[in-house]
Amino acid sequence: MDSKILEEWNPVQVPKESYELEAINYDNKGLLIRLESNQTVVTIHFPGVIEGFRTTDEGNRWKTVSEILSNYNKEIFTGRVIFKVSDSDFSKWIESESFTLIKKEDVTHYLVVTNNDLTDILAYEDPIIKHFDKVSRKCT
């Protein structure tokens, strides 16, 4: 990942549970990611322009996971789902691929982490994050 800063980003206080990636939908309304735990459903909606996203099984990203775990607290992923990554290879890649039409400083690299998947997103705007309890159906 070769990132300088990896920070948890949890603006709506998503419950710290163990989540699985349930769905990704990318269409003219943006990118919608749906996560589920035993008790909670989380939606992460990027309504604006997305410059790129990728989803990879965590087992195929051992290098990235190992680098993060060695540079940060070994519990960094426990119960956390979304992070901001600064100066990442992914943002450098989009800048290079676009012949600097897209500047790495202009996009934010988000990393969504679940038990079995890592999803990277390059976006200009913060996503809209909602979660609700499966039993009460109360949305926040």
URURVEN-V342362 format. One record per residue. N is the residue number from 1. SS is DSSP state (h for helix, s for strand, l for the rest). OMEGA is omega as a letter, one per 40 degrees, with the letter a starting at -180 (* if undefined). BURIAL is # if it has 9 or more other C-alpha atoms within 8 Angstrom, else .. Layout:
BEGIN
((N,SS,OMEGA,BURIAL) (N,SS,OMEGA,BURIAL))
END
This chain:
BEGIN
((1,l,i,.) (2,l,a,.) (3,l,i,#) (4,l,a,.) (5,s,i,.) (6,s,a,#) (7,s,i,.) (8,s,i,#) (9,l,a,.) (10,l,a,.) (11,l,a,.) (12,l,i,.) (13,l,i,.) (14,l,i,#) (15,l,a,.) (16,l,a,.) (17,l,i,.) (18,l,a,#) (19,l,i,#) (20,s,i,#) (21,s,a,#) (22,s,a,.) (23,s,i,.) (24,s,i,.) (25,s,i,.) (26,s,a,.) (27,s,a,.) (28,l,i,.) (29,l,i,.) (30,s,a,#) (31,s,i,#) (32,s,i,#) (33,s,a,#) (34,s,i,#) (35,s,i,#) (36,s,i,#) (37,l,i,#) (38,l,a,.) (39,l,a,.) (40,s,i,#) (41,s,i,#) (42,s,i,#) (43,s,i,#) (44,s,a,#) (45,s,i,#) (46,s,a,#) (47,l,a,#) (48,l,a,#) (49,l,i,#) (50,s,i,#) (51,s,i,#) (52,s,i,.) (53,s,i,#) (54,s,i,.) (55,s,a,.) (56,s,i,#) (57,s,a,#) (58,h,i,#) (59,h,i,.) (60,h,i,.) (61,l,a,#) (62,h,i,.) (63,h,i,.) (64,h,a,.) (65,h,i,#) (66,h,i,.) (67,h,a,#) (68,h,a,.) (69,h,i,#) (70,h,a,.) (71,h,a,.) (72,l,i,.) (73,l,a,.) (74,l,i,.) (75,l,a,.) (76,l,a,.) (77,l,a,.) (78,l,i,.) (79,l,a,#) (80,l,a,#) (81,l,a,#) (82,s,a,#) (83,s,i,#) (84,s,a,#) (85,s,i,#) (86,s,i,#) (87,l,a,#) (88,l,i,#) (89,h,a,#) (90,h,i,.) (91,h,i,#) (92,h,a,#) (93,h,a,.) (94,h,i,#) (95,h,i,#) (96,h,a,.) (97,h,a,.) (98,l,a,.) (99,l,i,.) (100,l,i,.) (101,l,i,.) (102,l,i,#) (103,l,a,#) (104,l,i,#) (105,l,a,.) (106,l,i,.) (107,l,i,#) (108,s,i,#) (109,s,i,#) (110,s,i,#) (111,s,i,#) (112,s,a,#) (113,s,i,#) (114,l,a,#) (115,l,a,.) (116,l,a,#) (117,s,i,#) (118,s,i,#) (119,s,i,#) (120,s,i,#) (121,s,i,#) (122,s,a,#) (123,s,i,#) (124,l,a,#) (125,l,i,.) (126,l,i,.) (127,l,i,.) (128,s,a,#) (129,s,i,#) (130,s,i,#) (131,s,i,#) (132,s,i,#) (133,s,a,#) (134,l,a,#) (135,l,a,.) (136,l,a,.) (137,l,i,.) (138,l,a,.) (139,s,i,.) (140,l,*,.))
END
